[in-house]
Amino acid sequence: MSDVDIKAELQKAAVEPLLPIEKKLIGWSLGIGIVSLVILAAINRIIA
């Protein structure tokens, strides 16, 4: 295997902005996660 400095390679790489679909996927994932937490917390309060 070649001796490659990963840190140096990552610093040389150009920063790429997120695509619109990636932003939507992140938003949906966060939204679903938060809604799930709220629902589970509500169920926990009802049961306990």
mmCIF file as Biopython writes it, N, C-alpha, C and O atoms, coordinates in Angstrom:
data_model
#
loop_
_atom_site.group_PDB
_atom_site.id
_atom_site.type_symbol
_atom_site.label_atom_id
_atom_site.label_alt_id
_atom_site.label_comp_id
_atom_site.label_asym_id
_atom_site.label_entity_id
_atom_site.label_seq_id
_atom_site.pdbx_PDB_ins_code
_atom_site.Cartn_x
_atom_site.Cartn_y
_atom_site.Cartn_z
_atom_site.occupancy
_atom_site.B_iso_or_equiv
_atom_site.auth_seq_id
_atom_site.auth_asym_id
_atom_site.pdbx_PDB_model_num
ATOM 1   N N  . MET A ? 1  ? 0.844   -1.195 0.000  1.0 0.0 1  A 1 
ATOM 2   C CA . MET A ? 1  ? 0.000   0.000  0.000  1.0 0.0 1  A 1 
ATOM 3   C C  . MET A ? 1  ? 0.877   1.242  0.000  1.0 0.0 1  A 1 
ATOM 4   O O  . MET A ? 1  ? 1.942   1.260  0.618  1.0 0.0 1  A 1 
ATOM 5   N N  . SER A ? 2  ? 0.430   2.270  -0.690 1.0 0.0 2  A 1 
ATOM 6   C CA . SER A ? 2  ? 1.191   3.509  -0.724 1.0 0.0 2  A 1 
ATOM 7   C C  . SER A ? 2  ? 0.975   4.282  0.574  1.0 0.0 2  A 1 
ATOM 8   O O  . SER A ? 2  ? -0.067  4.171  1.219  1.0 0.0 2  A 1 
ATOM 9   N N  . ASP A ? 3  ? 1.980   5.060  0.935  1.0 0.0 3  A 1 
ATOM 10  C CA . ASP A ? 3  ? 1.930   5.837  2.171  1.0 0.0 3  A 1 
ATOM 11  C C  . ASP A ? 3  ? 1.271   7.189  1.864  1.0 0.0 3  A 1 
ATOM 12  O O  . ASP A ? 3  ? 1.952   8.146  1.494  1.0 0.0 3  A 1 
ATOM 13  N N  . VAL A ? 4  ? -0.055  7.259  2.019  1.0 0.0 4  A 1 
ATOM 14  C CA . VAL A ? 4  ? -0.816  8.462  1.695  1.0 0.0 4  A 1 
ATOM 15  C C  . VAL A ? 4  ? -1.222  9.148  2.990  1.0 0.0 4  A 1 
ATOM 16  O O  . VAL A ? 4  ? -1.715  8.505  3.917  1.0 0.0 4  A 1 
ATOM 17  N N  . ASP A ? 5  ? -1.010  10.471 3.046  1.0 0.0 5  A 1 
ATOM 18  C CA . ASP A ? 5  ? -1.412  11.242 4.222  1.0 0.0 5  A 1 
ATOM 19  C C  . ASP A ? 5  ? -2.869  11.665 4.033  1.0 0.0 5  A 1 
ATOM 20  O O  . ASP A ? 5  ? -3.168  12.577 3.261  1.0 0.0 5  A 1 
ATOM 21  N N  . ILE A ? 6  ? -3.758  11.000 4.740  1.0 0.0 6  A 1 
ATOM 22  C CA . ILE A ? 6  ? -5.193  11.236 4.565  1.0 0.0 6  A 1 
ATOM 23  C C  . ILE A ? 6  ? -5.559  12.665 4.935  1.0 0.0 6  A 1 
ATOM 24  O O  . ILE A ? 6  ? -6.357  13.300 4.245  1.0 0.0 6  A 1 
ATOM 25  N N  . LYS A ? 7  ? -4.985  13.176 6.014  1.0 0.0 7  A 1 
ATOM 26  C CA . LYS A ? 7  ? -5.294  14.536 6.453  1.0 0.0 7  A 1 
ATOM 27  C C  . LYS A ? 7  ? -4.936  15.556 5.377  1.0 0.0 7  A 1 
ATOM 28  O O  . LYS A ? 7  ? -5.715  16.470 5.107  1.0 0.0 7  A 1 
ATOM 29  N N  . ALA A ? 8  ? -3.779  15.410 4.770  1.0 0.0 8  A 1 
ATOM 30  C CA . ALA A ? 8  ? -3.361  16.343 3.721  1.0 0.0 8  A 1 
ATOM 31  C C  . ALA A ? 8  ? -4.271  16.234 2.506  1.0 0.0 8  A 1 
ATOM 32  O O  . ALA A ? 8  ? -4.626  17.244 1.898  1.0 0.0 8  A 1 
ATOM 33  N N  . GLU A ? 9  ? -4.645  15.013 2.156  1.0 0.0 9  A 1 
ATOM 34  C CA . GLU A ? 9  ? -5.539  14.821 1.010  1.0 0.0 9  A 1 
ATOM 35  C C  . GLU A ? 9  ? -6.898  15.471 1.255  1.0 0.0 9  A 1 
ATOM 36  O O  . GLU A ? 9  ? -7.458  16.090 0.350  1.0 0.0 9  A 1 
ATOM 37  N N  . LEU A ? 10 ? -7.439  15.337 2.478  1.0 0.0 10 A 1 
ATOM 38  C CA . LEU A ? 10 ? -8.738  15.934 2.785  1.0 0.0 10 A 1 
ATOM 39  C C  . LEU A ? 10 ? -8.656  17.462 2.779  1.0 0.0 10 A 1 
ATOM 40  O O  . LEU A ? 10 ? -9.619  18.129 2.400  1.0 0.0 10 A 1 
ATOM 41  N N  . GLN A ? 11 ? -7.528  18.016 3.192  1.0 0.0 11 A 1 
ATOM 42  C CA . GLN A ? 11 ? -7.379  19.472 3.187  1.0 0.0 11 A 1 
ATOM 43  C C  . GLN A ? 11 ? -7.278  20.010 1.773  1.0 0.0 11 A 1 
ATOM 44  O O  . GLN A ? 11 ? -7.673  21.148 1.518  1.0 0.0 11 A 1 
ATOM 45  N N  . LYS A ? 12 ? -6.757  19.216 0.846  1.0 0.0 12 A 1 
ATOM 46  C CA . LYS A ? 12 ? -6.637  19.650 -0.548 1.0 0.0 12 A 1 
ATOM 47  C C  . LYS A ? 12 ? -7.968  19.565 -1.290 1.0 0.0 12 A 1 
ATOM 48  O O  . LYS A ? 12 ? -8.170  20.259 -2.286 1.0 0.0 12 A 1 
ATOM 49  N N  . ALA A ? 13 ? -8.857  18.732 -0.816 1.0 0.0 13 A 1 
ATOM 50  C CA . ALA A ? 13 ? -10.133 18.515 -1.508 1.0 0.0 13 A 1 
ATOM 51  C C  . ALA A ? 13 ? -10.992 19.779 -1.461 1.0 0.0 13 A 1 
ATOM 52  O O  . ALA A ? 13 ? -11.022 20.486 -0.454 1.0 0.0 13 A 1 
ATOM 53  N N  . ALA A ? 14 ? -11.677 20.047 -2.550 1.0 0.0 14 A 1 
ATOM 54  C CA . ALA A ? 14 ? -12.560 21.209 -2.629 1.0 0.0 14 A 1 
ATOM 55  C C  . ALA A ? 14 ? -13.841 20.953 -1.850 1.0 0.0 14 A 1 
ATOM 56  O O  . ALA A ? 14 ? -14.328 19.824 -1.792 1.0 0.0 14 A 1 
ATOM 57  N N  . VAL A ? 15 ? -14.379 22.003 -1.254 1.0 0.0 15 A 1 
ATOM 58  C CA . VAL A ? 15 ? -15.636 21.903 -0.509 1.0 0.0 15 A 1 
ATOM 59  C C  . VAL A ? 15 ? -16.784 21.930 -1.506 1.0 0.0 15 A 1 
ATOM 60  O O  . VAL A ? 15 ? -16.872 22.827 -2.343 1.0 0.0 15 A 1 
ATOM 61  N N  . GLU A ? 16 ? -17.652 20.948 -1.410 1.0 0.0 16 A 1 
ATOM 62  C CA . GLU A ? 16 ? -18.796 20.877 -2.321 1.0 0.0 16 A 1 
ATOM 63  C C  . GLU A ? 16 ? -20.069 21.197 -1.559 1.0 0.0 16 A 1 
ATOM 64  O O  . GLU A ? 16 ? -20.317 20.618 -0.501 1.0 0.0 16 A 1 
ATOM 65  N N  . PRO A ? 17 ? -20.884 22.116 -2.082 1.0 0.0 17 A 1 
ATOM 66  C CA . PRO A ? 17 ? -22.142 22.439 -1.404 1.0 0.0 17 A 1 
ATOM 67  C C  . PRO A ? 17 ? -23.132 21.280 -1.518 1.0 0.0 17 A 1 
ATOM 68  O O  . PRO A ? 17 ? -23.046 20.451 -2.424 1.0 0.0 17 A 1 
ATOM 69  N N  . LEU A ? 18 ? -24.075 21.246 -0.569 1.0 0.0 18 A 1 
ATOM 70  C CA . LEU A ? 18 ? -25.099 20.203 -0.609 1.0 0.0 18 A 1 
ATOM 71  C C  . LEU A ? 18 ? -26.046 20.442 -1.779 1.0 0.0 18 A 1 
ATOM 72  O O  . LEU A ? 18 ? -26.366 21.581 -2.120 1.0 0.0 18 A 1 
ATOM 73  N N  . LEU A ? 19 ? -26.481 19.358 -2.378 1.0 0.0 19 A 1 
ATOM 74  C CA . LEU A ? 19 ? -27.480 19.445 -3.437 1.0 0.0 19 A 1 
ATOM 75  C C  . LEU A ? 19 ? -28.841 19.693 -2.804 1.0 0.0 19 A 1 
ATOM 76  O O  . LEU A ? 19 ? -29.055 19.350 -1.641 1.0 0.0 19 A 1 
ATOM 77  N N  . PRO A ? 20 ? -29.766 20.285 -3.557 1.0 0.0 20 A 1 
ATOM 78  C CA . PRO A ? 20 ? -31.105 20.535 -3.007 1.0 0.0 20 A 1 
ATOM 79  C C  . PRO A ? 20 ? -31.782 19.265 -2.486 1.0 0.0 20 A 1 
ATOM 80  O O  . PRO A ? 20 ? -32.459 19.308 -1.458 1.0 0.0 20 A 1 
ATOM 81  N N  . ILE A ? 21 ? -31.611 18.145 -3.177 1.0 0.0 21 A 1 
ATOM 82  C CA . ILE A ? 21 ? -32.243 16.903 -2.725 1.0 0.0 21 A 1 
ATOM 83  C C  . ILE A ? 21 ? -31.617 16.440 -1.419 1.0 0.0 21 A 1 
ATOM 84  O O  . ILE A ? 21 ? -32.306 15.869 -0.574 1.0 0.0 21 A 1 
ATOM 85  N N  . GLU A ? 22 ? -30.316 16.678 -1.240 1.0 0.0 22 A 1 
ATOM 86  C CA . GLU A ? 22 ? -29.661 16.310 0.015  1.0 0.0 22 A 1 
ATOM 87  C C  . GLU A ? 22 ? -30.195 17.145 1.168  1.0 0.0 22 A 1 
ATOM 88  O O  . GLU A ? 22 ? -30.380 16.643 2.276  1.0 0.0 22 A 1 
ATOM 89  N N  . LYS A ? 23 ? -30.441 18.424 0.901  1.0 0.0 23 A 1 
ATOM 90  C CA . LYS A ? 23 ? -31.014 19.297 1.933  1.0 0.0 23 A 1 
ATOM 91  C C  . LYS A ? 23 ? -32.412 18.825 2.324  1.0 0.0 23 A 1 
ATOM 92  O O  . LYS A ? 23 ? -32.769 18.826 3.502  1.0 0.0 23 A 1 
ATOM 93  N N  . LYS A ? 24 ? -33.203 18.420 1.321  1.0 0.0 24 A 1 
ATOM 94  C CA . LYS A ? 24 ? -34.551 17.918 1.596  1.0 0.0 24 A 1 
ATOM 95  C C  . LYS A ? 24 ? -34.490 16.638 2.416  1.0 0.0 24 A 1 
ATOM 96  O O  . LYS A ? 24 ? -35.262 16.467 3.360  1.0 0.0 24 A 1 
ATOM 97  N N  . LEU A ? 25 ? -33.580 15.738 2.062  1.0 0.0 25 A 1 
ATOM 98  C CA . LEU A ? 25 ? -33.455 14.478 2.795  1.0 0.0 25 A 1 
ATOM 99  C C  . LEU A ? 25 ? -33.041 14.718 4.248  1.0 0.0 25 A 1 
ATOM 100 O O  . LEU A ? 25 ? -33.547 14.063 5.158  1.0 0.0 25 A 1 
ATOM 101 N N  . ILE A ? 26 ? -32.128 15.650 4.457  1.0 0.0 26 A 1 
ATOM 102 C CA . ILE A ? 26 ? -31.711 15.981 5.822  1.0 0.0 26 A 1 
ATOM 103 C C  . ILE A ? 26 ? -32.892 16.557 6.598  1.0 0.0 26 A 1 
ATOM 104 O O  . ILE A ? 26 ? -33.121 16.185 7.749  1.0 0.0 26 A 1 
ATOM 105 N N  . GLY A ? 27 ? -33.637 17.459 5.976  1.0 0.0 27 A 1 
ATOM 106 C CA . GLY A ? 27 ? -34.806 18.057 6.626  1.0 0.0 27 A 1 
ATOM 107 C C  . GLY A ? 27 ? -35.857 17.024 6.981  1.0 0.0 27 A 1 
ATOM 108 O O  . GLY A ? 27 ? -36.392 17.022 8.090  1.0 0.0 27 A 1 
ATOM 109 N N  . TRP A ? 28 ? -36.151 16.143 6.030  1.0 0.0 28 A 1 
ATOM 110 C CA . TRP A ? 28 ? -37.152 15.101 6.286  1.0 0.0 28 A 1 
ATOM 111 C C  . TRP A ? 28 ? -36.695 14.159 7.393  1.0 0.0 28 A 1 
ATOM 112 O O  . TRP A ? 28 ? -37.489 13.772 8.251  1.0 0.0 28 A 1 
ATOM 113 N N  . SER A ? 29 ? -35.427 13.793 7.375  1.0 0.0 29 A 1 
ATOM 114 C CA . SER A ? 29 ? -34.906 12.884 8.397  1.0 0.0 29 A 1 
ATOM 115 C C  . SER A ? 29 ? -34.999 13.506 9.783  1.0 0.0 29 A 1 
ATOM 116 O O  . SER A ? 29 ? -35.428 12.853 10.734 1.0 0.0 29 A 1 
ATOM 117 N N  . LEU A ? 30 ? -34.598 14.764 9.896  1.0 0.0 30 A 1 
ATOM 118 C CA . LEU A ? 30 ? -34.689 15.454 11.179 1.0 0.0 30 A 1 
ATOM 119 C C  . LEU A ? 30 ? -36.142 15.592 11.615 1.0 0.0 30 A 1 
ATOM 120 O O  . LEU A ? 30 ? -36.464 15.385 12.785 1.0 0.0 30 A 1 
ATOM 121 N N  . GLY A ? 31 ? -37.022 15.942 10.675 1.0 0.0 31 A 1 
ATOM 122 C CA . GLY A ? 31 ? -38.441 16.096 10.990 1.0 0.0 31 A 1 
ATOM 123 C C  . GLY A ? 31 ? -39.054 14.803 11.485 1.0 0.0 31 A 1 
ATOM 124 O O  . GLY A ? 31 ? -39.767 14.792 12.489 1.0 0.0 31 A 1 
ATOM 125 N N  . ILE A ? 32 ? -38.779 13.710 10.783 1.0 0.0 32 A 1 
ATOM 126 C CA . ILE A ? 32 ? -39.319 12.414 11.191 1.0 0.0 32 A 1 
ATOM 127 C C  . ILE A ? 32 ? -38.777 12.025 12.556 1.0 0.0 32 A 1 
ATOM 128 O O  . ILE A ? 32 ? -39.513 11.494 13.388 1.0 0.0 32 A 1 
ATOM 129 N N  . GLY A ? 33 ? -37.501 12.284 12.795 1.0 0.0 33 A 1 
ATOM 130 C CA . GLY A ? 33 ? -36.907 11.951 14.086 1.0 0.0 33 A 1 
ATOM 131 C C  . GLY A ? 33 ? -37.527 12.726 15.227 1.0 0.0 33 A 1 
ATOM 132 O O  . GLY A ? 33 ? -37.827 12.156 16.276 1.0 0.0 33 A 1 
ATOM 133 N N  . ILE A ? 34 ? -37.723 14.029 15.034 1.0 0.0 34 A 1 
ATOM 134 C CA . ILE A ? 34 ? -38.306 14.866 16.087 1.0 0.0 34 A 1 
ATOM 135 C C  . ILE A ? 34 ? -39.754 14.474 16.354 1.0 0.0 34 A 1 
ATOM 136 O O  . ILE A ? 34 ? -40.171 14.373 17.508 1.0 0.0 34 A 1 
ATOM 137 N N  . VAL A ? 35 ? -40.518 14.254 15.289 1.0 0.0 35 A 1 
ATOM 138 C CA . VAL A ? 35 ? -41.915 13.846 15.448 1.0 0.0 35 A 1 
ATOM 139 C C  . VAL A ? 35 ? -41.995 12.496 16.165 1.0 0.0 35 A 1 
ATOM 140 O O  . VAL A ? 35 ? -42.855 12.299 17.024 1.0 0.0 35 A 1 
ATOM 141 N N  . SER A ? 36 ? -41.116 11.583 15.820 1.0 0.0 36 A 1 
ATOM 142 C CA . SER A ? 36 ? -41.103 10.274 16.489 1.0 0.0 36 A 1 
ATOM 143 C C  . SER A ? 36 ? -40.804 10.422 17.977 1.0 0.0 36 A 1 
ATOM 144 O O  . SER A ? 36 ? -41.438 9.769  18.806 1.0 0.0 36 A 1 
ATOM 145 N N  . LEU A ? 37 ? -39.844 11.276 18.319 1.0 0.0 37 A 1 
ATOM 146 C CA . LEU A ? 37 ? -39.522 11.502 19.726 1.0 0.0 37 A 1 
ATOM 147 C C  . LEU A ? 37 ? -40.708 12.076 20.491 1.0 0.0 37 A 1 
ATOM 148 O O  . LEU A ? 37 ? -40.981 11.668 21.621 1.0 0.0 37 A 1 
ATOM 149 N N  . VAL A ? 38 ? -41.406 13.014 19.879 1.0 0.0 38 A 1 
ATOM 150 C CA . VAL A ? 38 ? -42.565 13.627 20.536 1.0 0.0 38 A 1 
ATOM 151 C C  . VAL A ? 38 ? -43.659 12.588 20.743 1.0 0.0 38 A 1 
ATOM 152 O O  . VAL A ? 38 ? -44.266 12.523 21.811 1.0 0.0 38 A 1 
ATOM 153 N N  . ILE A ? 39 ? -43.907 11.780 19.726 1.0 0.0 39 A 1 
ATOM 154 C CA . ILE A ? 39 ? -44.950 10.749 19.845 1.0 0.0 39 A 1 
ATOM 155 C C  . ILE A ? 39 ? -44.581 9.739  20.926 1.0 0.0 39 A 1 
ATOM 156 O O  . ILE A ? 39 ? -45.421 9.377  21.749 1.0 0.0 39 A 1 
ATOM 157 N N  . LEU A ? 40 ? -43.341 9.287  20.928 1.0 0.0 40 A 1 
ATOM 158 C CA . LEU A ? 40 ? -42.911 8.319  21.943 1.0 0.0 40 A 1 
ATOM 159 C C  . LEU A ? 40 ? -42.946 8.918  23.348 1.0 0.0 40 A 1 
ATOM 160 O O  . LEU A ? 40 ? -43.290 8.220  24.301 1.0 0.0 40 A 1 
ATOM 161 N N  . ALA A ? 41 ? -42.599 10.187 23.492 1.0 0.0 41 A 1 
ATOM 162 C CA . ALA A ? 41 ? -42.661 10.836 24.806 1.0 0.0 41 A 1 
ATOM 163 C C  . ALA A ? 41 ? -44.115 10.943 25.271 1.0 0.0 41 A 1 
ATOM 164 O O  . ALA A ? 41 ? -44.409 10.742 26.449 1.0 0.0 41 A 1 
ATOM 165 N N  . ALA A ? 42 ? -45.016 11.258 24.350 1.0 0.0 42 A 1 
ATOM 166 C CA . ALA A ? 42 ? -46.432 11.354 24.703 1.0 0.0 42 A 1 
ATOM 167 C C  . ALA A ? 42 ? -46.976 9.989  25.118 1.0 0.0 42 A 1 
ATOM 168 O O  . ALA A ? 42 ? -47.713 9.894  26.100 1.0 0.0 42 A 1 
ATOM 169 N N  . ILE A ? 43 ? -46.631 8.948  24.396 1.0 0.0 43 A 1 
ATOM 170 C CA . ILE A ? 43 ? -47.073 7.598  24.738 1.0 0.0 43 A 1 
ATOM 171 C C  . ILE A ? 43 ? -46.514 7.202  26.101 1.0 0.0 43 A 1 
ATOM 172 O O  . ILE A ? 43 ? -47.216 6.589  26.904 1.0 0.0 43 A 1 
ATOM 173 N N  . ASN A ? 44 ? -45.270 7.545  26.364 1.0 0.0 44 A 1 
ATOM 174 C CA . ASN A ? 44 ? -44.639 7.218  27.637 1.0 0.0 44 A 1 
ATOM 175 C C  . ASN A ? 44 ? -45.352 7.909  28.796 1.0 0.0 44 A 1 
ATOM 176 O O  . ASN A ? 44 ? -45.529 7.316  29.861 1.0 0.0 44 A 1 
ATOM 177 N N  . ARG A ? 45 ? -45.761 9.157  28.592 1.0 0.0 45 A 1 
ATOM 178 C CA . ARG A ? 45 ? -46.485 9.890  29.662 1.0 0.0 45 A 1 
ATOM 179 C C  . ARG A ? 45 ? -47.863 9.298  29.900 1.0 0.0 45 A 1 
ATOM 180 O O  . ARG A ? 45 ? -48.321 9.234  31.040 1.0 0.0 45 A 1 
ATOM 181 N N  . ILE A ? 46 ? -48.527 8.865  28.837 1.0 0.0 46 A 1 
ATOM 182 C CA . ILE A ? 46 ? -49.867 8.289  28.961 1.0 0.0 46 A 1 
ATOM 183 C C  . ILE A ? 46 ? -49.794 6.963  29.723 1.0 0.0 46 A 1 
ATOM 184 O O  . ILE A ? 46 ? -50.597 6.705  30.620 1.0 0.0 46 A 1 
ATOM 185 N N  . ILE A ? 47 ? -48.836 6.143  29.357 1.0 0.0 47 A 1 
ATOM 186 C CA . ILE A ? 47 ? -48.717 4.803  29.943 1.0 0.0 47 A 1 
ATOM 187 C C  . ILE A ? 47 ? -48.195 4.892  31.387 1.0 0.0 47 A 1 
ATOM 188 O O  . ILE A ? 47 ? -48.706 4.205  32.272 1.0 0.0 47 A 1 
ATOM 189 N N  . ALA A ? 48 ? -47.196 5.725  31.622 1.0 0.0 48 A 1 
ATOM 190 C CA . ALA A ? 48 ? -46.555 5.751  32.961 1.0 0.0 48 A 1 
ATOM 191 C C  . ALA A ? 48 ? -47.323 6.497  33.980 1.0 0.0 48 A 1 
ATOM 192 O O  . ALA A ? 48 ? -46.894 6.590  35.130 1.0 0.0 48 A 1 
#
